[in-house]
Amino acid sequence: MTSSSISPYALTSNDNPGNLLTHTQLKGPNFEEWVKAIKVSLRAKKKMGFITGTIKQPTNDSEEIEDWWTVNSMIISWIFNTIEPSLRSTISYRETTKELWDDIQQRFLVRNGARIHQLKTEVANCKEGSDSIMSFYGRIKKLWDDLNDYDQMPLCTCNECNCDINAKLTKRSEEEKVHQFLMGLDDTHYNTIRSNIIASDPLPNMNNIYSKITKQEQVRVMTQGGGERHEAMSLATKKSRGGSGRRGAQVGRVGQLAKVNAAQINRPISSTNTIRDADKVGLEDLKSEDWEILKSLWNNHKSTSTNRLTGKKSFQWIFDTGASHHMTGDIGLLCECRDINPCPVIMPNGEKVLATKEGSIKLGQLFLKGVLFVNALDCHLVSVSKLLGDTNYILKFTDRMCVVKDRISKMLIGVGKEQGGLYLVQDMLLARTK
């Protein structure tokens, strides 16, 4: 017997009134989710017609009348089994599945106009917050699915169009979802990659974007090394519940620098600490020519001042694995400097200052975007997570140095030298590009 010949009145030995049709329990607010689950289960059993009314009640003298009543009563039992007990007692019993279904819909179904407005509002307000990307995407996708049930996209049915309007409407709908998803991402972590995606032409599809964002999330988590380390040694930009505006909703916290005094940060770098081929352990994939250049610049480097880098102040640039933004204490370094909404920054002594400007800075082959100006800062910070998010670079750390390389070409981009527990960006990087 083929599946198409199965009678809607057919019941198996496993079918009984105590069966649970779906594990989704009707609680009221989850009505749309419950409806979908019920419909899927009944379609699988070829009994959807009982709730839609397409499987009509036979006449009393029909041979099928007893079978119809048996299945009808079975479905009523299944439906009641999926309703929360406290809610079940408030639902009137109906003799036919269609009457029961209509009664439940009239009670719990919010009319289309109001529900569409509610769902669109929820989509607009759906934000990543403290959730993972997977969790955030799950929440917004559920809203899209619910919205699609109430506000279905019109499609051409005349079969005479030559403009492929159906495909164009579907594409527009998907692009709208892409923008909604991107708008819900946390500005602190995904502002740069979001800007790059939006600038793409054509816009990538949702699956491609989801993959990019989750990879960025993995990089951020790995570079931060876990929540406790993030709190202990990061200069992190975080959301404040009471804040307003893109920057105003963020708080910078100086943790790493609290362990290092200004004298240690700003003292000259010793030029006598040479490196040898044995120091290449862990950096074997670095090109031989780049390693030789690095050794030559490192071992022959005599300048102990960073004035050439900073212009006005002799600060050091530090690779910060916890910082979510690049920061500088010298506004003279910033190119394309612009005002931003005040961003509170907590200094090591507990003092709170405001960053009100940001710009970009070029350090040799390192181009830093979105650099915050913090006047009270006694150093410059290169955010590792932001650098990785903005570029196609990779960073490798050893006990002597950190090396910045291009992910594809493996070309040497930058070097940081370990000193006092920090990795200081070397001004010798400029020598290679001059």
N, C-alpha and C positions, 0 to 999 in steps of 0.2 A: 504494500500500500504506500503510495507516495504521500508526501507531506501535504500536497494540495488537496487530497481527497479526505483529509481528516475532518470529521464533523465538529462544528463548534460546540456540540453537546457532549463530545467525548471527554471522559474523565478516566484517569489512571488509578491504579490501586493505591498510589501514594497521595492522591487528592483527598483531603478531608477538611471539615469545617475549621479545624484548629491550625491549619497551615498558615505560615507567615508569608504573605505575598511579596513583601519587601521589608528590608530592615529600616527603611526610612519611615519614621513615625510622624504622623501629622500632629503638629503642636500649635498650628494657627499661622504664625508668621512664615513658616516654611512651606506654605501651601503649594507654590509653584514647583518646588523640588519634589514634594510628595506626589503631585499629579504626574510628573514625568516618570517617577519610579513605578507608579501604579500602571500607567499606560504601557510601559516597556514590558512589564510582567504579563499583562493581559494579552498583549500582542503576541508574546512568545507562546501563549496558550491558545491563541486564535479565538479569544473571547472578548475582544475590544467592542464588538458590536452590541454587547449587552449594556454598556454604559453610554454608547452613542445612540442607541435605539435602532440601529440598522438590523439587528437580529430581533425581529418583532415577535411578540407573544403569539403563538399559534391559537387557533380557535379551540374551544373546549372539546370539540369532537375530533381534533387532530390527533394522530398517533404520536406526534412529537411533543404534545403539551406537557406530559409528565417529565420528559427529559429536559424541556425548557425550564420548568419550575425547579428541577433538581440543580441544574447549573446556576440558575439565577440565585437561588438560596445560598449556594456554595460561595459565589462571588460576594454576596452581601456579607457573609461571615468573614471572608478574607479581608474585605475593606475595613470592617470594624476592628479586626485584629491589628491593623496598622495605625489606629488612632490612639493617641495618648489616653490612658484610662480616665483621667480627670475631665478630658474633653469629650470622651466617648459617651458619657452619661448625659451630656447636653444635646446630643444629636438624636433627633426623632427617628424611630424605626420606620422604614418604608418597605413595602412588599416587593417592589421591583428595583432592580439595580439602577435603572435609568432615573427613577424618582429619587432614590437615595443620592445618586451622583449630582443631579441637578440641585437638590437641597443643600448639599455640602458646598457646591460652587457658589450658590447665591449667598451663602453665609460668609465664606472666606475669600472669595475672589474679589479683589479690588478692581473697580472698573478701569478699563484701558487707559483713559486719559490721565487719571490720577496716578495710576501705577507706573506709567511710562515716565511721568514727571519725577516720581520718587526714584525710580531706577537711574535715570539720567543724572539726578542730583548725587546719588550714591557713587556713580562712576566718576563724576567730577571731583568728588571729595575722597576718592579712594587713593590713599598714599601708602608708600612702602613702610614708613615709620620704622619701628625696630624689628620688623619681620625680615625673614630671608627673602631673596628674590623669588624663589619657588613659591613661598607662601603668599607673597604679594600678588604674583601672577595668578595663582589659584583663586584668590578673592575677586580680582577684577574680571577674570574670565567667567566666573559664575554670574556676575552681574551682566556681562555681555550676553550670556546664554539666556538669562531671564528676560532681558530687554528684547532679545530677538523673538521670544515667544509672544510678546505683546505688540511689538512694533516691527513687523516683518517687512523686509525690503521688497518693494514692488518689482516684479519682473515682467518682461514682455512675453505675452502668450500667443501673439498673433502668428508667429512663425514666418513672418514676411520681412522682418528687419534685416538690413544688410550692414548695420552700423555696430553690431556686436554690443548692444546696450547692456545686456545682462552681465557680460564680463566686466564692462566698465563700471557698472554700479557695484559689483562685488569688490572690485579693486579699490574703489573709493571708500567703501565700508571698512575694508581691511586697513587702509591708510589712516582712517579716523581712529581705529583701535590702537594703531601704532603710536599715534600722537598722545592718546589718552594714557597709554602705558608709560611712555617716556615722561609725561608730565607728573606722574605719580612717584617717580624715582627720587631718592634723597639727593638734594643738590650737593651736599657735602662730598659724596663719594662718586657721583655719576654725572656731574655737570659737563665735564669735558667730553666724555664718550657720547653723551646725549647730543651735544652740539655737533660732533663729527657725524653722527648718524643722520641728524636732521639735514645736514648739508649735503648728504649723498643724493645723487640723481642718477637712476631712480632710487626711491626709498626702498631699503631692504624689506623683506617680508618679516612677519612676526617671529617665525621660528628662528630665522637668522639673527634677529635682534636679541631674542631671548638668550641665544647661545653666547653672543658677544657680552651681554650684561652679566651672565652667570660666570663667565671666565674672568671678567673684571672683578667680580665679587670674590672669586677664589684667590686672585692675586692679592687683593686687599687684605683678606683674612690671613694669608701666608706671610705677608710683609709685616703685619701687625703682631703676629705670633700669639694671638689669643687675647682675651679680654683683660686679664690681670696685667699682662705686660703692657698692653695699650694704656692702661691707667697709670702704670708706674713710670713709664719713660716716654710718653708721647707728648708732642705739642699738637693736640687734636682739636679739630673743629667739630663741635657737636650741636645738636638741636636743643633749643630751650623751649619748653612748652609755652612759656608766656611771651616768646619773642614774636616779632612781626617783620615781614620783609625777608628777602632771600638771605642777606648777610645778617640782618638783625636777629634772625632766628638761630644764629650760631654762636657758640662760645669756644674760644681757643683756650687751651690749658697747657702751660709749660711744665712738663714733668721731667724730661730728660735733662734740661739745663739746670734744674734744681740741684743736681748732684755735682755740677762742675762750676767752679768759681770763674769769674771773669778773667783773672790772671792766667788760669790754665787754658781757657779758650783762646785768648789773644796772644799767648806767648809765641815767640818764633818757633818755626818747625826746624828741628835739627837737620842739617844737611849731611851729617856724618853717618847717618843710619842707612847704609847701602843695602841693596837687594841683590840676590844672586839667583842663578837658575834653579836652585833648590826651593826658592820661594814660589815657584810656578805650580807647586802641588795644589790641585783643585782648580787650576786655571789652564789645564792642558789644551782645551779647545780654542784658546786664544791664538791668533795667527802668530807665527814665528817672527815675522817682520814687526808686528805690533809689540811683541814682547821685548824685542831688541830696542825699539824706540822708547818703550816705557823704562827699561833699565837705564838707557843713556840719559834720558831726561831726569829721572829720579836721582841717579848717582852723581850726575854733574850739576845738579841744581844747587845754586849758591844763594839765591835770594831768600831771605827770611822774613820778608815783609809782604803783606797782602795789599799794600796801598795801590798797586797797579790794578788790582781787581776791584777795589771798592771806591777808589777815588778820594773820598773825604775821610774815611775811617779805616782803621787797620783791623777790621773784623775778619773772622774766619767763616767760610762756608762749610756747613756741616750736613752730611747725609743723615737725615732723620728717618728711621724706619717706622716711627709712629705718627709723624706729622701727616695731616691730611691736606695741608696747603703749604706752598713755599712761602717764606716770610723773610723780610729784610728790615734792618733798622736804618737804612740809608735811602732816603727818597730819591737822591740824585742818581741812583742806579736804574730807576724804573723808566722804561720806555712805554709810550702810550698810557701814561698814568691817568687814572680816572677815579672819580669819587664813587664810593659804594655806601650802602646803608651801614651804619656803625656796627662793627663786629667786636664784642667784648673778648679780651684776651687776658687770662689770669697769669701773672708773672710768678717766678719761683718764690718770691717773698709774700705772695698772697695778694699783691696789689692788682687791681683790675684796670686795664687800659683799653682804649678803643682803637681798632684799625679802621680807618675811614677811606683809605685809598688802596688801589691795586694796579699792577701793571705787568710788564714782561721784562725779562733780563736775559742777556746772552752771555754765557760763560764758555768761551772757546766753542766747542761743538755742542754744548748743552744749551738748549733754548728753553727757558722756564716761562710758562704762562700762568696768569692768575696769581702773581706774587703779592701777598699782603704787605703793606707798609705798617710796621709796628715801631714807632719812634723810640720806645723804651727798650727795645731789644738790643742786646750787646753782641749779637752774632747774626749770621744769615743761615736760614734753614732750607735745604733742598728736600722736599717731601718725596720719599722713595715711592710711595703708592701713587702719588699724582704723576711723578715722572714716568712710571710704568704705564699709567693709564693714558697719558698724553702721547706717548711715543711707542715705537716698536723696539724698545730697548729691553735688555735683561741685565740684572745686577748679580754679581757673585762676591761673597764675602769670605776672606780668610783672616787669620790672626794678624796679618800685616797690612792688608789693604782691602778695598772693595773696587771692583772693576765694572765699568759700564760698557756694554757691548751692543752692537746692533744685532737683533735677533736673527736676521737672515744672513747678512754678510759676515757676521762675527767680528766686524771691524771695531777697534778700540775707540770708544767715544770719550770716556772720562775715567779718572782714577781718584780714589779717596785713600788717605793715609791714616792708619790707626794711631791715635794719640790720646792717652788718658781715657780710654774707653769710648772715644768718639772717632768717627771716620771723617777726616777733614778733606774737603775738595782741594786738589793741588792747583796752585796758580800756574804750574808748569804746563798745564793743559793749553794755555794761551800760546805757549812757545811753538806748539805744533801748527797752529793756524795762522800765525803771523808771517 
